[in-house]
Amino acid sequence: QRPGVIDVDKVEIMDVDEVYSGCYGRVSVNFYAYSVDGNKGIACGLNNVQKLADGEPLSGRSRAEDDFSDEVEDFLK
């Protein structure tokens, strides 16, 4: 089930690009034990997310606009 995602004013965030790795926020989680087919352990489930502020993206990915110069080389000759 998808977690609820809200902003600092408790307004639902619908844009999936608004929350990203690197932004600041709070989460509610629940821990639970499991025992399945001989495997036992403890897991954590994500309930809801509240975005508090923007931050530096952690992806390390560059923007397409920054990867290419304005000059187009004629490499097909």
Secondary structure, 3 states (H helix, E strand, C coil): CCCEEECCCCCECCCCCCCCCCCEEEEEEEEEEEEECCEEEEEEEEEEEEEEECCCCCCCCCCHHHHCCCCCCCCCC
